[in-house]
């Protein structure tokens, strides 16, 4: 992970951490279900965005290095395994 990607990822995680704390508070306070769902969906979208950021960083650094180092099959298998388990990353 590049330093810039790491900085962006940590920033997003701090935001997500705050959102999760707010979600916990909403549940504790028995807030309106739609409010809880809206926040939960926002958190899920933020996590997908984080996944996309990390995936892009991985493709631009580690995958390139693996391909240039003759490990293209390893890179492809890693990505296929991730895709099969998790599904596509939304941009």
N, C-alpha and C positions, 0 to 999 in steps of 0.2 A: 504494500500500500504506500502510495506516495505521501509525503508529509501534508500536502494540500488536501488529498482525499481523506486522510486521517483527521485533519482539522475539521473538514466539513462533516464527516461522520460523527465526530464527537459533539459538534454543535447540534446536529439533528437529534442525537441521543439525549442530550440535555432537554431539548424541547419535548421529546417523547416522554421522558421521565416526568416532566411537569404535567403533561396530559394524562399520564397514567395515575398520578396522584390526584388530579382533579376528578378522574373517573371513579376512583376509589371513594372519594368524598361524596360524589353524587349517589353512589350505591348506598353508602352508609346513611345518607340523609333521605333515602327512599325517594329520590327525585323522579320526575315524570319519565316513563320508560323511553319515550322518543328522544328526550334529551340525552339519556344514557347511551342509547344506540347511536345517536349522531356523533357523540364524542368517541365512542368505541370505533366507529367506522373511520373517523378522522385519524385515530391512532393507527389503524390498520393501513390506511393510505400512506401515512408517514413512514411506517415500517417498510412498505413496498418501495417507497422512494429511496430509503436508506439502502435497501437491497440493490436497487438499480445503480446507485452510486458506487457501492462496493463491487458490483459485477463489472461495471465499466472500468474501474480501476484495475481489477483482476485481468480483464481482457487486454488492457493497454500495457500492462507490465508483465505479470507472471505468464500469461498465455503466450505472449510474444517471445519471452525468454525461453519457454519450453519448446516452442516451435523452432526457434533459432538454434537451440541446443539439441535438436534431433528427437525431442520428446513430444511430437505432435499427437501421437496416439494417446499418450497420457493426458494431455490437455483436453482432447476431444472426449475421452472417457469420463474425465472429471465433470465436464460441463453437461454431458448427456445424463450422467447419474443425478446431478443436481436438478436438471430439468425434469427428469422422470419422477423424482421424489416430490419436488416443490411446484412444478409447473412453471409457466413463463413468468418472467419479471415484467411488470407493466412499467412503461416509461412515464 
